[in-house]
Amino acid sequence: MMKAKVYVTLKKGVLDPQGKTVKHALDNLGFEGVEDVRIGKYMEVSLREMSAVDAEKAVTSMCEKLLANTVIEDYRVEIEP
């Protein structure tokens, strides 16, 4: 079995109200020096045994079709054997 790790984040320039709320809360808790907070998603997808190239193609297709909103989000895929 293979595992794909998928990281989805908002594109630069897209407003992140959740991140702003967390940054504000960190400020209120006394954590100084936090410039910005961006919130994202992390997913693990277990795959049947296949080549790393085929796994990356499959997961990239999943991201393009469902896992990420490519209009406002970027994604990164890591394949582990």
PAROKE-346789 format. One record per residue: residue in one letter; y, x, z of N, C-alpha, C, O, CB in turn. Coordinates in steps of 0.001 Angstrom, whole numbers, padded with zeros to 6 digits, always signed. Glycine has a CB too. Layout:
REM residues N
aYXZYXZYXZYXZYXZ/...
//
This chain:
REM residues 81
m-001178+000846+000000+000000+000000+000000+001243+000893+000000+001248+001977+000584-000003-000964+001226/m+002280+000418-000660+003553+001131-000709+004606+000303+000003+004465-000910+000158+003979+001426-002173/k+005658+000972+000430+006760+000268+001079+008055+000630+000367+008329+001795+000080+006841+000620+002597/a+008843-000404+000091+010176-000197-000473+011194-000565+000590+011110-001625+001211+010390-001041-001776/k+012147+000313+000790+013251+000040+001689+014460-000296+000821+014816+000456-000087+013538+001258+002645/v+015088-001442+001115+016217-001902+000321+017432-002029+001232+017388-002715+002253+015897-003256-000382/y+018506-001367+000854+019761-001410+001591+020787-002131+000712+021042-001715-000418+020251+000039+001984/v+021369-003204+001233+022353-003985+000482+023673-003949+001254+023715-004265+002443+021863-005468+000260/t+024733-003565+000574+026056-003496+001201+027087-004133+000284+026903-004199-000932+026446-002028+001521/l+028167-004596+000883+029252-005142+000087+029914-004027-000721+030038-002897-000248+030285-005851+000986/k+030333-004350-001924+031043-003379-002744+032382-003068-002104+032953-003888-001385+031233-003900-004185/k+032876-001859-002379+034203-001485-001891+035212-002459-002473+035121-002842-003639+034562-000009-002271/g+036167-002855-001655+037184-003787-002103+036858-005242-001797+037736-006103-001863+037391-003627-003563/v+035588-005526-001459+035214-006891-001082+035474-007041+000414+035018-006225+001216+033703-007202-001438/l+036204-008084+000782+036514-008316+002188+035236-008538+002988+034299-009183+002515+037454-009518+002341/d+035208-007998+004203+034049-008103+005086+034500-008670+006429+034735-007907+007367+033357-006716+005273/p+034625-010000+006541+035109-010582+007789+034195-010294+008976+034672-010143+010101+035266-012068+007626/q+032894-010218+008737+031964-009886+009822+032228-008476+010340+032258-008244+011548+030502-010013+009343/g+032417-007548+009425+032705-006173+009811+034009-006071+010590+034096-005332+011570+032765-005283+008582/k+035029-006818+010153+036318-006814+010857+036160-007359+012270+036765-006836+013206+037362-007641+010084/t+035349-008410+012433+035118-008994+013752+034419-007996+014666+034780-007870+015836+034287-010279+013635/v+033426-007289+014146+032715-006288+014946+033653-005140+015314+033636-004665+016450+031483-005750+014179/k+034468-004693+014363+035419-003618+014669+036376-004051+015774+036655-003281+016693+036211-003215+013406/h+036879-005277+015687+037787-005799+016711+037094-005838+018078+037695-005473+019089+038285-007212+016322/a+035845-006275+018108+035088-006319+019370+034883-004916+019927+034991-004716+021137+033724-007007+019161/l+034590-003944+019069+034421-002559+019532+035728-002028+020117+035726-001349+021144+033947-001650+018372/d+036839-002341+019458+038150-001949+019987+038358-002541+021381+038792-001844+022299+039283-002406+019035/n+038049-003819+021534+038226-004501+022819+037315-003936+023909+037646-003995+025093+037963-005989+022656/l+036173-003390+023506+035250-002789+024470+035627-001344+024809+034960-000700+025619+033828-002834+023925/g+036685-000844+024195+037168+000486+024520+036624+001606+023653+036824+002779+023968+036853+000776+025911/f+035938+001269+022563+035439+002310+021662+036565+002719+020721+036888+002011+019767+034191+001815+020856/e+037151+003868+021007+038267+004350+020206+037750+005185+019039+036657+005748+019090+039243+005173+021071/g+038548+005249+018009+038205+006098+016877+037388+005412+015803+037040+006049+014808+037469+007277+017356/v+037067+004142+015964+036326+003426+014919+037325+002992+013855+038183+002149+014112+035544+002187+015504/e+037216+003559+012678+038132+003265+011584+037801+001942+010896+038700+001159+010591+038106+004392+010571/d+036517+001692+010651+036115+000507+009899+034649+000230+010175+033897+001139+010527+036367+000691+008374/v+034244-001006+010018+032837-001401+010130+032518-002263+008921+033259-003194+008606+032544-002172+011482/r+031426-001960+008246+030951-002756+007119+029550-003251+007481+028715-002468+007937+030946-001919+005770/i+029293-004519+007286+028003-005116+007608+027176-005201+006331+027700-005524+005266+028178-006524+008257/g+025880-004910+006442+024983-004983+005295+023653-005580+005688+023490-006116+006783+024777-003608+004688/k+022701-005477+004772+021350-005990+005002+020345-004878+004732+020561-004011+003885+021057-007230+004105/y+019247-004928+005470+018148-003981+005273+016876-004797+005125+016622-005697+005925+018035-002951+006466/m+016079-004498+004119+014814-005193+003890+013708-004194+003630+013943-003139+003042+014933-006172+002717/e+012498-004523+004067+011300-003756+003719+010388-004659+002918+010093-005783+003323+010572-003207+004992/v+009944-004157+001775+009054-004909+000899+007762-004120+000776+007771-002973+000329+009702-005167-000506/s+006646-004732+001174+005335-004091+001027+004778-004442-000346+004789-005601-000759+004347-004538+002163/l+004294-003426-001040+003800-003599-002408+002358-003130-002522+001922-002225-001810+004685-002833-003405/r+001631-003764-003431+000300-003244-003749+000439-001855-004345+001503-001480-004838-000455-004186-004727/e-000626-001113-004294-000615+000264-004805-000244+000265-006286-000862-000428-007094-001996+000943-004593/m+000765+001047-006627+001206+001236-008011+001966+002546-008063+002207+003164-007025+002097+000036-008517/s+002341+002973-009237+003088+004221-009333+004473+004025-008726+004983+002906-008664+003194+004694-010809/a+005070+005117-008283+006409+005054-007699+007421+004539-008721+008351+003813-008367+006835+006439-007180/v+007243+004908-009968+008154+004454-011027+008047+002950-011208+009065+002266-011307+007849+005172-012359/d+006811+002419-011252+006620+000971-011402+007139+000225-010179+007716-000854-010307+005133+000642-011628/a+006936+000797-008993+007422+000164-007764+008939+000089-007779+009510-000945-007432+006938+000935-006520/e+009595+001163-008174+011068+001161-008213+011582+000157-009236+012570-000535-008987+011605+002570-008543/k+010915+000074-010392+011319-000910-011401+011163-002330-010867+012044-003167-011061+010492-000736-012686/a+010050-002604-010197+009798-003944-009676+010829-004326-008614+011378-005428-008646+008385-004030-009094/v+011087-003426-007683+012024-003733-006603+013455-003817-007140+014239-004637-006661+011930-002669-005490/t+013799-003009-008094+015117-003108-008723+015283-004479-009372+016345-005093-009271+015310-001985-009774/s+014255-004947-010023+014296-006276-010629+014449-007356-009553+015194-008318-009736+013021-006528-011462/m+013744-007191-008435+013876-008138-007313+015315-008175-006805+015855-009244-006524+012917-007755-006159/c+015928-007003-006692+017312-006922-006222+018261-007615-007193+019144-008368-006783+017728-005458-006034/e+018073-007355-008469+018945-007928-009485+018824-009448-009548+019802-010141-009833+018626-007328-010842/k+017618-009969-009279+017381-011403-009426+017542-012195-008135+017857-013384-008189+016015-011624-009964/l+017331-011566-006963+017320-012350-005733+017890-011643-004506+018701-012224-003786+015938-012761-005443/l+017481-010407-004258+017773-009775-002972+019235-009388-002784+019708-009292-001652+016929-008561-002815/a+019952-009166-003878+021360-008776-003787+022189-009644-004723+021749-010001-005815+021544-007273-004130/n+023380-009972-004280+024342-010651-005144+025146-009549-005817+026121-009050-005255+025275-011660-004336/t+024736-009174-007014+025303-007984-007658+026769-008140-008060+027400-007167-008474+024496-007642-008874/v+027315-009339-007944+028741-009525-008210+029559-008880-007087+030599-008273-007341+029088-011040-008343/i+029082-009014-005840+029855-008507-004697+029097-007470-003865+029662-006904-002929+030260-009659-003808/e+027831-007213-004190+027029-006287-003379+026439-005160-004216+026098-005341-005385+025907-007041-002674/d+026328-004002-003593+025583-002869-004142+024258-002795-003407+024129-003315-002299+026386-001523-004009/y+023282-002157-004012+022003-001965-003335+021449-000584-003646+021784+000041-004653+020996-003053-003749/r+020583-000132-002736+019904+001151-002899+018444+000932-002522+018147+000246-001544+020570+002285-002016/v+017541+001510-003290+016110+001345-003072+015477+002698-002781+015737+003678-003480+015439+000681-004294/e+014635+002746-001732+013826+003926-001429+012365+003501-001437+011997+002517-000797+014226+004563-000047/i+011534+004240-002160+010102+003941-002241+009332+004958-001405+009524+006166-001539+009608+003956-003722/e+008448+004442-000532+007584+005304+000266+006126+005006-000101+005735+003845-000217+007835+005092+001799/p+005331+006055-000279+003911+005831-000589+003142+005217+000587+001940+004971+000478+003256+007147-000991/
//
